[in-house]
Amino acid sequence: MNIRKIISLILLQLPLALLLAQSYYQLPGTRSEHISDRWYVLGYDQSRMSSIRNIDRRDFMQGAQNLGDSLTLVDQKDLQFVIQNNTEYWSKTEEGQAEVIVRDDKVYADSTGTFFYYNEESNVLQEDLSSASKGLFGILYNNRANFYEVNTPNFTLRANPVINIQYGKDGDQTVIRNTRGAELRGTIDDKIYYYTRVVDNQRNYAGYAESTIEKYKAVPGHGFYKDFQSTVIEDFNGYDFFDAEGYVGLDVSKHVALELGHGKHMIGNGIRSLLLSDDGDNYFYVKLNTRIWKLQYQNIWAELNSLSYRTLPGDRLLTKKYMATHYLSYKPTKKFEIGLFETVIFDRQNQFEFQYLNPIILYRVIESGLGSPDNVLVGLNANYTFGGHFQAYGQLVLDEFYLSELRAGTGWWANKFGYQLGLKYYNALNVDHLDLQVEYNTVRPYTYSHSRPLSVLPEYSNASYSHHSQPLAHPLGANFKEVLASIKYQVSDKLYLQGRAMFTSYGEDGATDTLGNNILLISEGRNMDFGNETGQGLQTDIMMLSLNASYQLMYNYYIDLDLMYRKSDSELASKTFDTKYIGLGLRVNMGREHIDY
């Protein structure tokens, strides 16, 4: 019996018990996240729910192991990259021994993630020296994707550095980022998974982002910060902040996982999400995740801050509010997915409303029974893949809505809703790894806002759909129209190019006017009940074009070159910017970040 038949017999013995167990997630904005989306749209792996963007690594690996000979040469390199980064979920025997997995394209991998190729002339497996690793001191980088690993039948550990060092110019202004930290992840008894990442940051931003920080007293995507002035680099003044994310999950059963942590989530298939996005600060949460049959059901309960500590200065406990979220996703076919979304924001003098712990009842029913004091939003997410290259997707969010007022065209303020339409075209024009995406988003004035006042600052609401002075959905808040376009091209296994265009029109609130853009403001302070339209207020138009080139030095180590032109025209002088940015950086074990507003 030749080696090919032996390996095929081994493959047939692989256990399927881990198929539905759950794990920690791929980092957003990374190559792995894009590979997962490519495989879904191209039909290689459509086993998961594509709208739930916290991509389960174990799920991802199960899909990788089921791929056949339909992969192109570059896709095979993507497969190698995925396996090398997730070897803890590469199949093993029940005794934990190494397995060799055969692929129809004659590519093999053992449980350490080392790749081999079948040599028909010698009838043996020949090691691919380009992916083999001798390690550093016999301890570090034994797997090229991880700085340090522990692998036992009952315990795994992956430890990695986290670095993002950037130097750039916005005209005469120097823009610097100095991010350093560490990441740990692993499993215990194959039932408990854990993840943590801690980083320290000193950085400043281009002028348009500095304006947003000054307005909301919050650094985009982060929480507490201090002012910073470098004693080493001249004219390097900015922000100093510590960022931490972590969670622990338990596989309660084969289909149910319970997770407690500090982080964020995203729901949707687009560049943006109008339902729940990961653009803002981390928050404390408990999540119940259920996957069975053609369904996936997520319950998220979270504790949020009403405003940033800079808005409420002094040493005091920040005013709390809470979020309870349901998202039910259903896949009647492999190509079509539809999801129902519901969330409520509420405050109870720093205590939880226990009725919202019910994991299945409609929140609107509970909220009405309590006297309708809270902010309830409902939404719809859908996507459909077709033609072997395309995915159409969209979202609808409803805050308040009265059809009779909409038909009458009165511009009633409480018709608060938004929608998204998008299209992905992967391997466009049959060019391998040329991926295009276009997306339209619009949200009416006052959507996500609420009338419930914050006791210490009554001009702000304590039930807006926000956390730490940052929206939980679209980063611009409401009262806008936006077109986004993205082009990604993987030139080789090492070089990646991404272009992005953004065209936005929105209405800014005035100094004494509340016109529906700033969702933190109490909706009772609105200027008018009727005659409201999207874009009302101080007109602001933005055009942004950017290009990024990333070169992978080794697994998860990238050199980034960034070019950006951004023009913002506004009736407010403080919102008028002409940005020409060029930057160079080193990024390690982090995803790409986009700060558009």
MARVEXNU-408192 format. One line per 4 residues: their letters; for each residue x, y, z of C-alpha. Coordinates in Angstrom, 3 decimals, m for minus. Layout:
% residues N
A) X/Y/Z ~ ...
% end
This chain:
% residues 597
MNIR) 0.000/0.000/0.000 ~ 1.562/3.337/m1.043 ~ 1.768/6.384/1.148 ~ m1.112/8.145/m0.589
KIIS) m3.549/5.363/0.355 ~ m2.237/5.235/3.909 ~ m2.785/8.951/4.338 ~ m6.265/8.703/2.837
LILL) m7.178/5.999/5.370 ~ m5.914/8.204/8.192 ~ m8.077/11.032/6.893 ~ m11.182/8.846/7.132
QLPL) m10.548/8.350/10.840 ~ m10.618/12.065/11.723 ~ m13.100/12.731/14.518 ~ m15.997/15.103/13.890
ALLL) m16.782/15.693/17.559 ~ m15.265/19.186/17.472 ~ m17.336/20.349/14.531 ~ m19.775/22.480/16.511
AQSY) m17.707/23.401/19.570 ~ m16.826/27.091/19.766 ~ m13.617/29.073/20.261 ~ m11.959/32.497/20.288
YQLP) m12.014/34.731/17.217 ~ m9.974/35.943/14.286 ~ m8.816/39.533/14.660 ~ m10.814/42.071/12.598
GTRS) m9.064/43.828/9.732 ~ m6.597/40.981/9.201 ~ m5.708/38.801/6.221 ~ m7.441/35.863/7.933
EHIS) m10.727/37.765/8.152 ~ m10.601/38.588/4.450 ~ m9.694/35.000/3.528 ~ m12.740/33.779/5.446
DRWY) m14.989/36.205/3.568 ~ m13.437/35.219/0.222 ~ m14.029/31.547/0.853 ~ m17.646/32.258/1.741
VLGY) m18.428/34.386/m1.313 ~ m16.552/32.079/m3.721 ~ m18.424/29.062/m2.341 ~ m15.432/27.234/m0.873
DQSR) m16.776/27.313/2.682 ~ m20.345/28.438/3.414 ~ m20.827/26.451/6.614 ~ m20.807/29.476/8.950
MSSI) m23.017/32.559/9.304 ~ m21.202/35.291/7.382 ~ m23.085/38.150/9.090 ~ m21.610/37.361/12.523
RNID) m18.224/38.984/12.160 ~ m16.592/37.608/15.295 ~ m15.235/34.698/13.234 ~ m14.780/31.556/15.294
RRDF) m11.281/30.107/14.691 ~ m12.436/26.515/15.176 ~ m15.209/27.031/12.640 ~ m12.683/28.538/10.267
MQGA) m10.371/25.549/10.595 ~ m13.202/23.063/10.086 ~ m14.003/24.831/6.834 ~ m10.328/24.842/5.840
QNLG) m10.010/21.096/6.354 ~ m12.971/20.455/4.097 ~ m11.610/22.376/1.114 ~ m10.881/20.390/m2.041
DSLT) m8.873/20.824/m5.233 ~ m10.928/23.844/m6.365 ~ m8.400/26.182/m4.754 ~ m6.115/28.213/m6.962
LVDQ) m2.391/28.351/m6.274 ~ m2.783/31.607/m4.314 ~ m5.766/30.151/m2.420 ~ m3.531/27.211/m1.441
KDLQ) m1.131/29.746/0.066 ~ m4.107/31.276/1.903 ~ m4.957/27.812/3.229 ~ m1.391/27.371/4.421
FVIQ) m1.547/30.773/6.138 ~ m4.810/29.906/7.898 ~ m3.584/26.527/9.135 ~ m0.247/27.914/10.307
NNTE) m2.129/30.504/12.397 ~ m4.606/28.017/13.899 ~ m2.676/24.796/14.480 ~ m4.423/24.241/17.824
YWSK) m7.547/23.339/15.828 ~ m5.857/21.200/13.180 ~ m7.310/17.692/13.567 ~ m5.536/15.140/15.740
TEEG) m6.250/11.569/16.798 ~ m8.066/10.929/20.078 ~ m4.652/10.283/21.664 ~ m3.458/13.740/20.551
QAEV) m0.916/12.311/18.098 ~ 0.046/14.162/14.923 ~ m2.046/13.499/11.866 ~ m1.069/13.986/8.239
IVRD) m3.881/15.329/6.084 ~ m3.989/14.716/2.348 ~ m5.260/17.296/m0.095 ~ m6.326/16.540/m3.650
DKVY) m3.801/19.121/m4.839 ~ m1.052/17.012/m3.190 ~ m0.480/19.507/m0.370 ~ m0.185/18.015/3.117
ADST) 0.076/19.365/6.651 ~ 0.807/17.775/9.993 ~ m0.617/18.912/13.343 ~ 2.197/21.436/13.854
GTFF) 1.141/23.250/10.693 ~ 4.293/22.299/8.764 ~ 3.488/21.784/5.090 ~ 4.696/19.010/2.797
YYNE) 4.294/18.156/m0.857 ~ 3.902/14.715/m2.384 ~ 6.801/13.726/m4.658 ~ 5.440/11.185/m7.146
ESNV) 8.903/10.175/m8.375 ~ 10.195/9.120/m4.961 ~ 6.737/8.275/m3.562 ~ 7.489/10.199/m0.353
LQED) 6.386/13.367/1.402 ~ 8.928/16.109/0.811 ~ 9.123/18.932/3.327 ~ 8.486/22.405/1.977
LSSA) 11.553/24.188/3.314 ~ 9.989/27.614/2.783 ~ 7.408/26.874/5.495 ~ 9.525/24.725/7.780
SKGL) 10.831/26.364/10.944 ~ 13.671/25.298/13.202 ~ 12.602/27.783/15.882 ~ 14.655/30.273/17.856
FGIL) 16.698/28.694/20.659 ~ 14.487/25.633/20.197 ~ 11.710/27.442/22.092 ~ 10.465/30.527/20.226
YNNR) 8.760/30.528/16.811 ~ 8.747/26.735/16.521 ~ 5.581/27.535/14.636 ~ 6.367/30.573/12.494
ANFY) 2.992/32.120/13.231 ~ 3.452/32.226/17.027 ~ 6.167/33.616/19.271 ~ 5.634/30.903/21.883
EVNT) 3.403/27.828/22.028 ~ 2.345/25.171/24.524 ~ 0.586/22.080/23.156 ~ m0.681/19.313/25.440
PNFT) m3.846/17.168/25.159 ~ m5.558/19.294/27.868 ~ m3.968/22.733/27.517 ~ m2.847/25.000/24.665
LRAN) m1.271/28.435/24.776 ~ m0.275/30.927/22.084 ~ 1.709/34.031/23.112 ~ 2.540/36.802/20.639
PVIN) 3.849/40.369/20.624 ~ 1.541/43.153/19.423 ~ 3.211/46.112/17.705 ~ 2.089/49.000/15.523
IQYG) 4.754/51.653/14.931 ~ 3.892/54.322/12.347 ~ 5.419/57.571/11.200 ~ 3.620/59.861/8.777
KDGD) 3.014/63.390/7.576 ~ m0.241/65.313/7.213 ~ 1.113/68.372/5.461 ~ 3.459/69.970/7.989
QTVI) 2.040/67.955/10.886 ~ 3.906/64.846/12.036 ~ 1.603/61.885/12.791 ~ 3.087/59.142/14.968
RNTR) 1.751/55.916/16.444 ~ 3.593/53.910/19.086 ~ 1.669/50.769/20.093 ~ 3.238/47.876/22.015
GAEL) 1.716/44.988/23.863 ~ 1.076/41.261/24.047 ~ m1.606/38.731/23.155 ~ m2.420/35.384/24.803
RGTI) m4.934/32.779/23.699 ~ m5.547/29.119/24.317 ~ m7.794/26.289/25.439 ~ m8.313/24.146/28.554
DDKI) m9.722/20.612/28.337 ~ m10.967/21.456/24.848 ~ m14.051/23.012/26.494 ~ m12.775/26.350/27.806
YYYT) m11.197/28.963/25.543 ~ m9.552/32.218/26.604 ~ m8.125/35.298/24.940 ~ m6.504/38.504/26.158
RVVD) m4.667/41.395/24.531 ~ m3.159/44.380/26.355 ~ m1.433/47.279/24.576 ~ m0.023/50.649/25.536
NQRN) m0.381/53.538/23.076 ~ 1.106/56.956/22.500 ~ m0.177/58.537/19.306 ~ m1.667/61.533/17.580
YAGY) m3.941/61.789/14.540 ~ m4.499/63.706/11.333 ~ m6.362/67.011/11.737 ~ m9.868/65.748/10.907
AEST) m9.670/63.000/13.556 ~ m8.274/65.444/16.120 ~ m11.379/67.586/15.522 ~ m13.669/64.619/16.290
IEKY) m11.709/63.817/19.463 ~ m12.087/67.401/20.624 ~ m15.831/67.379/19.929 ~ m16.703/64.091/21.666
KAVP) m13.832/63.955/24.194 ~ m13.092/60.388/23.103 ~ m10.344/58.727/21.064 ~ m11.951/56.699/18.219
GHGF) m12.225/53.047/19.212 ~ m10.822/53.541/22.708 ~ m11.739/54.735/26.200 ~ m9.731/56.470/28.913
YKDF) m6.807/58.595/27.725 ~ m4.337/61.162/29.013 ~ m2.667/64.011/27.183 ~ 0.837/63.145/26.053
QSTV) 3.913/65.167/25.194 ~ 7.049/63.353/24.095 ~ 10.363/64.196/25.708 ~ 12.209/62.372/22.917
IEDF) 10.510/63.384/19.644 ~ 10.069/67.081/19.032 ~ 6.485/68.276/18.372 ~ 5.031/64.851/19.218
NGYD) 1.980/65.799/21.279 ~ m1.026/63.518/21.418 ~ m2.760/60.930/23.546 ~ m1.557/58.248/25.930
FFDA) m3.941/55.369/26.570 ~ m3.982/51.741/27.620 ~ m6.212/49.296/25.761 ~ m7.263/45.870/27.039
EGYV) m9.502/43.183/25.585 ~ m10.173/39.752/27.007 ~ m12.747/37.015/27.382 ~ m13.251/33.468/28.631
GLDV) m15.696/31.075/26.998 ~ m17.175/27.741/28.041 ~ m18.660/25.184/25.661 ~ m21.743/24.359/27.712
SKHV) m22.674/21.749/25.124 ~ m21.842/20.895/21.534 ~ m24.223/23.635/20.381 ~ m24.147/26.251/23.160
ALEL) m21.304/28.458/24.437 ~ m21.286/30.984/27.267 ~ m18.742/33.818/27.137 ~ m17.799/36.583/29.563
GHGK) m15.434/39.328/28.561 ~ m14.422/42.878/27.735 ~ m14.546/43.562/24.001 ~ m16.878/44.431/21.135
HMIG) m18.881/42.807/18.358 ~ m19.986/43.403/14.783 ~ m23.062/42.184/12.926 ~ m23.342/42.501/9.171
NGIR) m21.561/41.849/5.878 ~ m20.536/45.395/5.049 ~ m17.685/47.785/5.623 ~ m20.051/49.456/8.099
SLLL) m22.812/48.080/10.272 ~ m26.009/49.954/11.057 ~ m26.939/47.356/13.684 ~ m23.855/46.753/15.868
SDDG) m20.273/47.625/14.927 ~ m16.794/47.285/16.414 ~ m15.735/50.902/15.740 ~ m16.176/52.071/19.340
DNYF) m14.639/51.317/22.722 ~ m14.590/47.891/24.395 ~ m17.349/47.113/26.909 ~ m18.068/44.469/29.524
YVKL) m20.425/41.775/28.217 ~ m21.895/38.323/28.725 ~ m22.736/36.418/25.550 ~ m24.790/33.284/24.983
NTRI) m24.154/31.779/21.557 ~ m26.327/28.948/20.238 ~ m25.748/27.151/16.920 ~ m28.000/24.332/15.839
WKLQ) m29.490/23.136/12.547 ~ m29.609/26.149/10.180 ~ m29.774/28.674/13.013 ~ m27.355/30.756/15.048
YQNI) m28.692/32.802/17.943 ~ m26.640/35.339/19.887 ~ m27.648/37.037/23.135 ~ m25.386/39.851/24.345
WAEL) m25.855/41.663/27.658 ~ m23.479/44.578/28.206 ~ m22.666/47.396/30.620 ~ m21.945/50.734/28.932
NSLS) m20.791/54.244/29.875 ~ m23.178/57.057/28.966 ~ m20.374/59.535/28.190 ~ m16.597/59.653/28.279
YRTL) m14.883/60.593/31.526 ~ m13.584/63.779/29.822 ~ m17.166/64.983/29.413 ~ m17.737/64.329/33.120
PGDR) m14.418/65.492/34.636 ~ m13.191/64.632/38.107 ~ m12.788/61.370/40.001 ~ m16.300/59.961/39.918
LLTK) m18.128/56.825/38.901 ~ m19.258/57.257/35.305 ~ m23.003/57.006/34.816 ~ m23.892/53.520/33.618
KYMA) m26.423/52.240/31.155 ~ m27.026/48.753/29.831 ~ m27.615/46.936/26.564 ~ m29.430/43.700/25.831
THYL) m29.235/42.348/22.265 ~ m30.721/39.425/20.345 ~ m29.579/38.376/16.887 ~ m31.135/35.338/15.185
SYKP) m29.561/34.255/11.892 ~ m31.154/31.657/9.605 ~ m29.699/29.993/6.499 ~ m32.438/28.243/4.520
TKKF) m29.842/27.518/1.804 ~ m26.057/27.732/1.597 ~ m26.292/30.894/m0.496 ~ m28.942/32.861/1.398
EIGL) m28.868/34.132/4.976 ~ m31.304/36.358/6.838 ~ m31.004/37.722/10.363 ~ m33.369/39.450/12.791
FETV) m31.846/41.956/15.214 ~ m33.236/43.525/18.368 ~ m31.577/45.623/21.059 ~ m32.559/47.819/23.987
IFDR) m30.577/50.511/25.819 ~ m31.722/51.324/29.355 ~ m30.596/52.734/32.696 ~ m31.821/51.880/36.192
QNQF) m29.642/53.986/38.514 ~ m26.639/51.708/38.013 ~ m28.505/48.436/38.261 ~ m29.682/45.987/35.616
EFQY) m33.310/45.514/34.518 ~ m33.601/41.778/35.130 ~ m36.591/41.347/32.817 ~ m34.207/41.918/29.900
LNPI) m32.342/38.721/30.833 ~ m35.093/36.759/29.073 ~ m33.184/35.371/26.054 ~ m36.099/34.886/23.646
ILYR) m38.970/37.320/24.296 ~ m39.279/40.458/22.167 ~ m37.748/43.429/23.993 ~ m40.452/45.778/22.722
VIES) m42.997/43.711/24.677 ~ m40.984/44.041/27.898 ~ m40.244/47.721/27.311 ~ m43.922/48.523/26.750
GLGS) m44.836/46.653/29.922 ~ m42.363/48.796/31.862 ~ m43.930/52.030/30.607 ~ m41.821/52.521/27.434
PDNV) m38.908/54.314/29.138 ~ m36.117/52.690/27.089 ~ m34.563/52.842/23.630 ~ m35.485/49.796/21.526
LVGL) m34.165/49.247/17.997 ~ m35.004/46.426/15.616 ~ m33.247/45.490/12.422 ~ m32.889/43.123/9.522
NANY) m29.716/41.776/7.900 ~ m29.627/39.703/4.704 ~ m27.078/38.460/2.185 ~ m27.157/36.311/m0.927
TFGG) m24.209/34.852/m2.845 ~ m24.575/34.138/m6.550 ~ m22.695/33.614/m9.786 ~ m19.679/32.102/m8.046
HFQA) m18.204/35.602/m7.518 ~ m20.870/37.877/m6.007 ~ m22.545/38.634/m2.723 ~ m25.372/41.145/m2.362
YGQL) m26.098/42.298/1.172 ~ m28.101/44.833/3.086 ~ m29.410/46.054/6.424 ~ m32.446/47.878/7.722
VLDE) m32.561/49.491/11.166 ~ m35.774/50.856/12.673 ~ m35.710/53.064/15.745 ~ m39.207/54.530/15.458
FYLS) m41.412/54.391/12.390 ~ m44.921/55.426/11.397 ~ m45.961/54.469/7.867 ~ m48.765/57.031/7.645
ELRA) m46.352/59.912/8.357 ~ m43.864/58.514/5.837 ~ m46.535/58.312/3.142 ~ m47.669/61.840/3.933
GTGW) m44.103/63.097/3.405 ~ m44.271/65.389/6.430 ~ m40.657/64.834/7.482 ~ m41.774/63.802/10.962
WANK) m38.785/63.661/13.311 ~ m39.688/60.256/14.804 ~ m39.510/58.401/11.496 ~ m36.059/57.227/12.539
FGYQ) m34.538/54.565/10.333 ~ m31.582/53.742/8.116 ~ m30.574/51.200/5.522 ~ m27.539/49.730/3.804
LGLK) m27.089/48.188/0.346 ~ m23.871/46.570/m0.822 ~ m22.266/44.293/m3.378 ~ m19.038/42.258/m3.326
YYNA) m17.362/40.962/m6.486 ~ m14.504/38.579/m5.692 ~ m11.979/37.356/m8.270 ~ m13.353/40.212/m10.351
LNVD) m13.026/39.875/m14.127 ~ m11.579/36.404/m13.397 ~ m8.443/37.995/m11.945 ~ m7.366/35.846/m9.000
HLDL) m7.555/37.746/m5.674 ~ m8.896/40.966/m7.202 ~ m11.770/41.763/m4.833 ~ m14.170/44.690/m5.240
QVEY) m16.837/46.036/m2.907 ~ m19.267/48.951/m3.085 ~ m21.668/50.047/m0.346 ~ m24.303/52.703/0.308
NTVR) m25.418/53.751/3.808 ~ m27.974/56.307/4.885 ~ m29.541/57.078/8.276 ~ m32.260/59.649/8.976
PYTY) m31.885/62.406/11.582 ~ m32.321/61.493/15.290 ~ m31.985/57.734/14.669 ~ m30.251/56.004/17.638
SHSR) m30.993/59.029/19.896 ~ m33.464/59.078/22.793 ~ m35.414/61.468/25.009 ~ m34.325/60.096/28.401
PLSV) m32.031/62.757/29.976 ~ m28.771/62.156/31.798 ~ m29.191/63.482/35.344 ~ m25.766/65.152/35.619
LPEY) m25.877/66.673/32.089 ~ m29.542/66.870/31.003 ~ m28.710/68.027/27.465 ~ m27.382/64.499/26.866
SNAS) m29.394/61.293/26.778 ~ m28.728/58.288/28.979 ~ m30.381/55.911/26.508 ~ m28.702/56.811/23.204
YSHH) m27.260/53.910/21.204 ~ m23.695/54.702/22.217 ~ m20.867/53.806/24.580 ~ m18.181/56.112/25.974
SQPL) m19.413/58.978/23.744 ~ m19.074/56.832/20.589 ~ m21.876/55.331/18.447 ~ m22.467/51.594/18.678
AHPL) m23.433/51.470/14.985 ~ m22.149/53.832/12.277 ~ m19.234/56.058/13.446 ~ m20.888/59.190/12.022
GANF) m24.027/58.753/14.153 ~ m27.061/59.763/12.067 ~ m28.315/62.301/9.476 ~ m26.000/61.238/6.631
KEVL) m25.623/59.600/3.228 ~ m22.459/57.678/2.397 ~ m20.950/55.759/m0.532 ~ m17.943/53.489/0.034
ASIK) m15.863/51.539/m2.470 ~ m12.997/49.149/m1.809 ~ m10.576/47.317/m4.068 ~ m8.182/44.668/m2.728
YQVS) m5.563/42.859/m4.753 ~ m3.196/40.209/m3.486 ~ m0.228/40.589/m5.819 ~ 1.580/37.628/m4.266
DKLY) 1.641/35.656/m1.047 ~ 3.610/38.536/0.482 ~ 2.277/41.735/m1.105 ~ m1.246/43.132/m0.663
LQGR) m2.749/46.304/m2.084 ~ m5.940/47.998/m0.957 ~ m7.610/51.103/m2.337 ~ m10.582/52.776/m0.737
AMFT) m12.898/55.638/m1.668 ~ m15.489/57.385/0.480 ~ m18.040/60.047/m0.434 ~ m20.192/61.361/2.417
SYGE) m22.728/64.118/2.899 ~ m24.165/64.903/6.331 ~ m25.713/67.686/8.351 ~ m23.851/68.947/11.414
DGAT) m25.655/70.173/14.526 ~ m25.104/73.843/15.247 ~ m23.890/75.373/18.502 ~ m27.485/75.839/19.707
DTLG) m29.312/73.600/17.224 ~ m30.137/69.898/17.565 ~ m30.739/68.621/14.039 ~ m30.172/64.887/14.419
NNIL) m26.479/64.193/13.727 ~ m25.104/63.941/17.269 ~ m26.921/60.934/18.738 ~ m25.625/61.720/22.253
LISE) m27.904/64.764/22.517 ~ m31.368/64.418/23.978 ~ m33.954/64.194/21.200 ~ m36.356/66.427/23.161
GRNM) m34.056/69.332/22.274 ~ m34.766/68.987/18.544 ~ m35.419/72.106/16.482 ~ m38.641/70.936/14.852
DFGN) m41.124/68.061/14.699 ~ m41.858/68.235/10.964 ~ m39.925/69.098/7.830 ~ m36.886/67.032/8.781
ETGQ) m34.777/65.518/6.000 ~ m31.479/63.645/5.786 ~ m28.543/66.049/5.587 ~ m30.283/68.967/7.300
GLQT) m28.146/71.348/9.329 ~ m24.675/72.657/8.583 ~ m23.783/70.917/5.320 ~ m20.584/68.868/5.301
DIMM) m19.287/66.977/2.250 ~ m16.330/64.593/2.444 ~ m14.295/62.918/m0.268 ~ m11.551/60.507/0.752
LSLN) m9.214/58.385/m1.406 ~ m6.636/56.069/0.150 ~ m4.126/53.434/m0.924 ~ m2.353/50.944/1.277
ASYQ) 0.455/48.531/0.384 ~ 1.327/45.832/2.922 ~ 4.312/43.504/2.639 ~ 4.494/40.442/4.882
LMYN) 8.016/40.016/6.225 ~ 7.065/36.819/8.071 ~ 3.859/35.410/9.498 ~ 1.800/38.347/10.837
YYID) 4.678/40.859/10.489 ~ 3.857/43.607/7.951 ~ 5.455/46.722/6.553 ~ 2.665/49.208/5.687
LDLM) 2.785/52.142/3.283 ~ m0.240/54.448/3.472 ~ m1.310/57.249/1.140 ~ m4.477/59.259/1.696
YRKS) m6.166/62.329/0.295 ~ m9.200/63.589/2.197 ~ m11.131/66.789/1.521 ~ m13.853/67.983/3.852
DSEL) m15.973/71.030/2.956 ~ m18.228/72.435/5.653 ~ m20.076/75.585/6.617 ~ m18.148/75.190/9.873
ASKT) m14.527/76.279/9.557 ~ m13.565/73.736/12.231 ~ m14.857/70.931/9.979 ~ m13.051/72.032/6.802
FDTK) m9.891/70.001/6.150 ~ m7.614/69.278/3.230 ~ m5.586/66.222/4.258 ~ m2.654/64.824/2.309
YIGL) m1.167/61.980/4.334 ~ 1.751/59.634/3.713 ~ 2.931/57.144/6.319 ~ 5.173/54.143/6.829
GLRV) 4.859/51.584/9.614 ~ 5.529/48.172/11.111 ~ 2.465/46.157/12.177 ~ 2.689/42.879/14.111
NMGR) m0.324/40.690/15.022 ~ m2.794/43.527/14.442 ~ m5.430/44.263/11.843 ~ m5.674/47.316/9.600
EHID) m7.426/50.327/11.153 ~ m9.565/52.865/9.282 ~ m10.499/56.153/10.964 ~ m12.714/57.968/8.489
Y) m14.349/60.628/10.686
% end
